[in-house]
């Protein structure tokens, strides 16, 4: 590939604590001239997050280290097709003289199609993708899977390059008939340097004291929104069934299932061994992970959760359900964690019992978890992004030349 410098526009729904470090690295890359167009400033500005069920403003820098603009949203702001409707994107793409547009709004928003149409008219490479590793829908409705099976091959062929953050995502795209050379694995990671630095400063004893947890006790952590598809009740029930002495279960997160968790803990007789921390902002999360011993995420639907990266960077072995295929790149059975069949409470309880009763094994897995993350970093992510942009621009240029050739006419 040539060493051409690319002028790139990133179209994003709103600032995200996971994406900001990647954008900062992209802005510093010698082959990129980066600009970011935000369709909303939710997250950087205080606003109600419908899934947390409360007002959220992230307490880490989201808008520093790269050039960005806020594009007015004519939509409702709701999680609907017309929730994001940013018509000025057309003008920005038309006048920006970009080589490529990376769209991260999702095809279920009007702004995606505005950007797609504008990029086509401007003859600009258009890149997008998905973090999905299967055709399953979050609500489990079979008809949505059938629609995706028919529509997604057509949809993703519209991309000059498809971006996916996992090997399972690559497999999914290939199963839909997308050619391998049109797919780029962009290993989406946490900000490794920040997490390692922050976790090294944690006073583990002080944090655990604040949870009323002793040095001897082992902590099982669930860190996610308390939503039904994350299955926090599965963790609670498996923990109760495992019956391992000197263990405590900590929930970091907020959501509609909080009250149910409290009630169920009482019914199961383990309320004294359960801690509900509520919403924990980004700057405090390294302390939470670093003060735990095992991380469990039993989700029914969770394509490629970044919390797995965060936990492993802080030395937590990870137990996930087999529905979280997007993190099979990182969670290796018996090495960095364990994988169990979704919904199998007995299997999850057995894994908890095995790991919590073998502290030496848990310690070895902790070391391997950190080691695995050494090659799953924003550095690899940005390198893959640059490669994807290069391929997309080259493909778009070849297409334009064919369109303009006398033979085509």
SESE-326183 format. One record per residue (C-alpha): x, z, y. Coordinates in steps of 0.02 Angstrom, whole numbers, padded with zeros to 5 digits, always signed. Each point is the difference from the previous one (the first is absolute). Example, Ala and Ser with C-alpha at 12.3 -4.5 7.8 and 13.67 -1.06 7.14 Angstrom:
BEGIN
+00615+00390-00225
+00069-00033+00172
This chain:
BEGIN
+00000+00000+00000
+00061-00037+00178
+00047+00141+00117
-00131-00049+00128
-00066+00137+00114
-00189+00016-00014
-00123+00050+00135
-00132+00101-00091
-00168+00075+00046
-00067+00143-00105
-00189+00023+00014
-00046+00176-00054
-00165+00094-00001
+00076+00157+00077
+00163+00098+00004
+00041+00080-00168
+00129+00136-00032
+00063-00094-00153
+00021-00168+00086
+00082+00055+00163
+00173+00029-00078
-00007-00173-00080
-00046-00081+00166
+00146+00089+00085
+00119-00069-00130
-00074-00174+00015
+00022+00007+00189
+00186+00035-00023
+00027-00137-00130
+00116-00138+00065
-00113-00138-00067
-00162+00064+00075
-00075+00000+00174
-00148+00115-00035
-00160+00035+00094
-00146+00104-00063
-00182-00023+00049
-00108+00153-00035
-00187-00026-00014
-00030+00186+00029
+00106+00151+00046
-00084+00116-00125
+00129+00121-00068
+00112-00012+00152
-00147+00063+00102
-00113+00139-00058
-00153-00062-00092
-00113+00043-00144
+00063-00059-00168
-00157-00029-00105
+00089+00038-00164
+00081+00162+00059
-00163+00043+00085
+00088+00067+00154
+00096-00052+00155
+00176-00059-00041
+00150-00039+00109
+00164-00019-00093
+00139+00108+00069
+00145-00120-00031
+00050-00148+00112
-00104-00153-00043
+00028-00112+00150
+00186+00018+00032
+00143-00117-00043
-00089-00167+00004
-00099-00110+00119
-00189+00017-00015
-00161-00039+00090
-00177+00065-00019
-00125-00141-00022
-00175+00048+00061
-00124+00019-00143
-00172-00075+00031
-00061+00070-00165
-00081+00166-00043
+00157+00082-00070
-00095+00037-00160
+00065-00040-00175
-00098-00164-00003
+00037-00185+00021
-00041+00005+00186
+00083+00169+00023
+00159-00092+00051
-00037-00150+00110
+00149-00039+00112
-00025-00175+00070
+00150+00012+00117
+00109-00020-00155
-00035-00187+00014
+00080-00008+00171
+00149+00106-00052
+00038-00112-00149
-00032-00161+00097
+00117+00048+00143
+00129+00103-00094
+00106-00140-00075
+00012+00098-00162
+00079-00059-00161
-00108+00114-00106
-00148+00118+00006
-00009+00147-00121
-00179+00062-00012
-00034+00177-00062
-00182+00021+00051
-00073-00051-00167
-00109-00151-00032
-00159+00106+00010
+00021+00011+00191
-00049-00135+00124
+00170+00010+00085
+00086-00061-00158
-00096-00164+00010
+00028-00015+00186
+00187+00015-00029
-00004-00117-00149
-00090-00137+00097
+00114+00021+00151
+00158-00009-00107
-00063-00159-00083
-00036-00083+00167
+00170+00051+00067
+00085-00058-00161
+00075+00173-00023
+00042+00074-00171
-00131+00128-00051
+00045+00141-00120
-00113+00132-00073
-00027+00089-00163
-00075+00151-00085
+00056+00164-00075
-00122-00026-00144
+00063-00002-00178
-00168-00041-00079
-00167-00078+00045
-00091+00166-00010
-00099+00059+00151
+00008+00177+00067
-00184+00027-00034
+00017-00070-00177
-00132-00134+00022
+00021-00138-00129
-00069-00138+00111
+00142+00026+00123
+00126-00028-00138
-00087-00162-00047
-00001-00060+00181
+00185+00039+00018
+00039-00095-00159
-00080-00155+00076
+00048+00022+00183
+00174+00074-00001
+00090-00154-00071
-00071-00100+00146
+00035+00138+00125
+00182+00031-00043
+00041-00185-00009
-00033+00001+00187
+00156+00105+00025
+00164-00089+00033
+00074+00149-00092
-00092+00142-00088
+00066+00177+00028
-00025+00134-00131
+00084+00171-00011
+00017+00017-00189
+00045-00091-00159
-00179+00028-00059
-00059-00089+00156
+00112-00148-00039
-00074-00007-00175
-00176+00003+00071
+00036-00145+00119
+00078-00102-00140
-00152+00034-00110
-00105-00078+00138
+00102-00158-00006
+00110+00032+00152
+00171-00079-00030
+00142+00124-00020
+00101-00077+00141
-00144+00033+00120
+00000+00188-00036
+00121+00127+00074
+00015+00178-00061
+00023+00106+00157
+00037+00174-00070
-00102+00106+00119
+00083+00169+00019
+00001+00155+00107
+00133+00024+00134
+00130+00062-00124
+00128+00060+00128
-00129+00102+00095
-00073+00077-00158
+00169+00047-00071
+00057+00076+00164
-00161+00097+00027
-00009+00063-00179
+00180+00062+00008
-00051+00116+00143
-00148+00080-00087
+00001+00188-00025
-00086-00007-00169
-00018+00188-00016
-00082+00016+00171
-00124-00139-00037
-00045+00074-00169
-00016+00173+00077
-00128-00074+00120
-00097-00061-00153
+00017+00171-00083
+00102-00078-00141
+00146+00092-00079
+00173-00071-00039
-00038+00006-00186
-00163-00096+00008
-00006-00190-00018
-00106-00102+00120
-00104-00152-00049
-00041-00105+00153
-00141-00121+00039
+00028-00083+00170
-00135-00125+00050
-00171-00013+00079
-00127+00103-00096
-00102-00153-00046
-00087-00036-00165
+00110-00150-00045
+00156+00108+00019
-00074+00115-00135
+00059+00170+00066
-00122+00085-00119
+00094-00076-00147
+00157+00090+00056
-00094+00163+00019
-00081-00011-00171
+00160-00053-00088
+00096+00141+00085
-00129+00125-00062
+00005-00072-00176
+00192+00001-00007
+00000+00191+00017
+00184+00015+00046
+00046+00173+00067
+00089+00018+00167
-00065-00163+00072
-00095-00039+00160
-00098-00156+00049
+00012-00058+00182
-00113-00129+00083
+00066-00078+00161
-00134-00107+00078
-00175+00001+00067
-00159-00089-00047
-00179+00015-00065
+00046+00079-00167
+00079+00157+00074
-00154+00109-00025
-00023-00063-00178
+00181+00042-00040
-00022+00177+00066
-00158+00025-00103
+00075-00074-00158
+00156+00108+00015
-00111+00153+00004
-00100-00060-00151
+00160-00035-00098
+00070+00170+00044
+00157-00065+00084
-00043+00020+00185
+00141+00127+00022
+00125-00132-00058
-00065-00141+00110
+00052-00033+00181
-00096-00120+00114
+00112-00041+00149
-00117-00122+00086
+00067-00147+00102
+00190+00004+00015
+00077-00110+00134
+00148-00112-00035
+00138+00111+00071
-00049+00143-00116
-00016-00100-00161
+00185+00009-00050
-00017+00189-00005
-00153-00014-00112
+00079-00118-00126
+00168+00091-00001
-00086+00165-00037
-00092-00072-00152
+00066-00031-00175
-00116-00135-00069
-00108-00130+00088
-00161-00063-00081
-00108-00147+00056
-00137-00044-00127
-00089-00132+00106
-00132-00117-00066
+00044-00124+00138
+00165+00009+00094
+00094-00166+00005
+00172+00052+00064
+00001+00174+00078
+00149+00045+00109
-00022+00184-00044
+00088-00039-00164
+00156-00053+00098
-00011+00154+00110
-00013+00118-00148
+00147-00079-00092
+00110+00003+00156
-00033+00187+00008
+00047+00023-00183
-00174+00013-00076
-00026-00084-00170
-00163-00097+00008
-00148-00008-00119
-00119-00145+00032
-00148-00080-00086
+00020-00171-00080
-00111-00071+00137
+00143+00018+00125
+00093-00151-00067
+00079-00035+00168
+00115+00149-00025
+00057-00041-00177
+00160-00065+00083
+00042+00180+00044
-00085+00115-00125
+00085-00018-00168
-00065+00105-00145
+00120+00138-00048
+00120-00042+00142
-00078+00014+00173
-00172+00056-00056
-00143-00037-00119
-00148-00120-00010
-00165+00046-00083
-00163-00089-00037
-00116+00014+00148
-00136+00131-00020
+00079+00081-00154
+00002+00181+00055
+00070+00059-00166
+00147-00121+00013
+00036+00053+00179
-00009+00183-00049
+00121-00033-00143
+00125-00083+00117
-00012+00143+00123
+00027+00126-00140
+00150-00095-00069
+00088-00016+00167
-00043+00171+00071
+00058+00088-00159
+00168-00092+00001
+00083+00043+00165
+00164-00083-00048
-00090-00165-00036
-00093+00015+00165
+00164+00024+00092
+00080-00153-00083
-00151-00106+00043
+00012+00060+00180
+00179-00065+00012
-00049-00167-00077
-00147-00018+00120
+00116+00015+00150
+00126-00118-00080
-00132-00134-00031
-00045-00004+00185
+00177-00052+00048
-00045-00182-00031
-00181+00007+00058
+00020+00012+00188
-00052-00083+00163
+00165-00095-00011
-00060-00096-00154
-00171-00020+00078
+00065-00082+00158
+00121-00112-00096
-00146-00061-00105
-00106-00027+00157
+00136-00108+00078
+00015-00102-00159
-00189-00022-00005
-00005-00057+00181
+00141-00124-00032
-00091-00073-00149
-00165-00009+00092
+00074-00085+00154
+00091-00125-00110
-00160-00037-00097
-00103-00020+00159
+00132-00117+00074
-00001-00111-00154
-00190-00006+00005
+00002-00048+00185
+00125-00139-00032
-00108-00071-00138
-00152+00006+00114
+00093-00096+00135
+00082-00131-00112
-00063-00182+00009
-00032-00001-00188
-00119+00148+00018
-00090-00086+00143
